Amino acid sequence: MAASAKKASVSDFKRRRVIHEAANRCSFCPESDISILQPHHIREASKGGSDDLANLIAVCPTCHAKITAGIIPLEAVLAAK
């Protein structure tokens, strides 16, 4: 599932909350353009992960792609949460 499809599954309210929780920046890099930040499902939605705030982390598109590719490991995602 593409990152844009995941983003669409999260309500705008939850998207704003998860970005606010991350101090209005990407959880992995200094990106702070909130218009491009996205919620990432820590446990993938396709594998039963929910849209609960506890399962979401704010990331920029570049870091989102790195998480999906395994460049940023799950352990780092969990630590950033």
Backbone torsions as a table, in degrees:
resi	resn	phi	psi	omega
1	MET	NA	134.0	-177.6
2	ALA	-72.6	153.5	-179.5
3	ALA	-58.6	-37.3	-179.1
4	SER	-65.1	-33.6	177.4
5	ALA	-68.4	-38.4	177.3
6	LYS	-64.8	-43.0	-179.4
7	LYS	-58.8	-41.3	-178.1
8	ALA	-66.4	-25.1	-178.1
9	SER	-78.4	-14.0	-179.2
10	VAL	-97.0	131.5	-179.3
11	SER	-62.3	155.6	178.6
12	ASP	-61.6	-37.3	177.8
13	PHE	-59.1	-48.1	-179.4
14	LYS	-67.9	-36.5	176.6
15	ARG	-59.3	-48.5	179.2
16	ARG	-62.5	-40.7	-179.6
17	ARG	-63.9	-44.5	-177.9
18	VAL	-68.5	-34.3	176.5
19	ILE	-69.3	-41.7	176.4
20	HIS	-61.5	-42.6	178.5
21	GLU	-57.7	-32.0	-179.4
22	ALA	-91.2	19.5	179.0
23	ALA	60.7	35.0	176.7
24	ASN	58.2	38.5	176.3
25	ARG	-150.1	167.1	175.3
26	CYS	-63.8	143.2	-179.2
27	SER	-73.0	-8.8	-175.5
28	PHE	-124.6	-15.2	180.0
29	CYS	-143.5	174.8	-176.5
30	PRO	-76.8	3.7	-177.9
31	GLU	-55.3	127.0	-178.7
32	SER	-129.0	13.6	175.5
33	ASP	-77.8	97.0	-173.3
34	ILE	-64.5	-16.9	179.3
35	SER	-69.9	-19.8	179.5
36	ILE	-107.4	-9.6	-179.8
37	LEU	-67.1	146.1	-174.8
38	GLN	-131.8	149.3	171.1
39	PRO	-80.0	134.2	175.4
40	HIS	-111.0	132.6	175.7
41	HIS	-76.3	119.2	178.6
42	ILE	-63.8	-50.9	168.7
43	ARG	-97.9	119.5	-173.6
44	GLU	-52.4	138.4	177.4
45	ALA	-58.8	-36.8	-179.2
46	SER	-68.2	-14.8	178.7
47	LYS	-111.4	23.0	176.3
48	GLY	95.1	2.6	178.3
49	GLY	-68.4	141.8	-176.8
50	SER	-93.2	173.4	174.4
51	ASP	-92.2	14.1	176.7
52	ASP	-62.5	146.3	-179.8
53	LEU	-56.8	-31.7	179.4
54	ALA	-65.3	-18.8	-178.7
55	ASN	-104.9	9.3	-176.7
56	LEU	-121.3	145.4	176.4
57	ILE	-139.7	142.9	-177.9
58	ALA	-84.1	130.6	179.6
59	VAL	-143.7	157.1	172.6
60	CYS	-83.4	165.5	179.8
61	PRO	-58.1	-36.7	-179.5
62	THR	-65.2	-48.5	179.7
63	CYS	-68.7	-32.2	176.3
64	HIS	-60.1	-44.6	178.6
65	ALA	-64.5	-37.7	178.8
66	LYS	-66.2	-37.9	176.7
67	ILE	-64.5	-47.9	-179.0
68	THR	-60.0	-36.6	-179.6
69	ALA	-81.7	-7.8	-179.7
70	GLY	86.0	5.2	178.8
71	ILE	-69.3	-40.0	169.9
72	ILE	-97.9	112.8	-174.3
73	PRO	-75.1	159.5	179.7
74	LEU	-54.1	-39.0	179.8
75	GLU	-58.1	-39.9	179.2
76	ALA	-69.7	-36.6	178.1
77	VAL	-64.4	-46.7	179.9
78	LEU	-63.6	-38.3	179.0
79	ALA	-67.5	-34.4	-179.3
80	ALA	-73.2	-25.1	179.9
81	LYS	-71.2	NA	NA
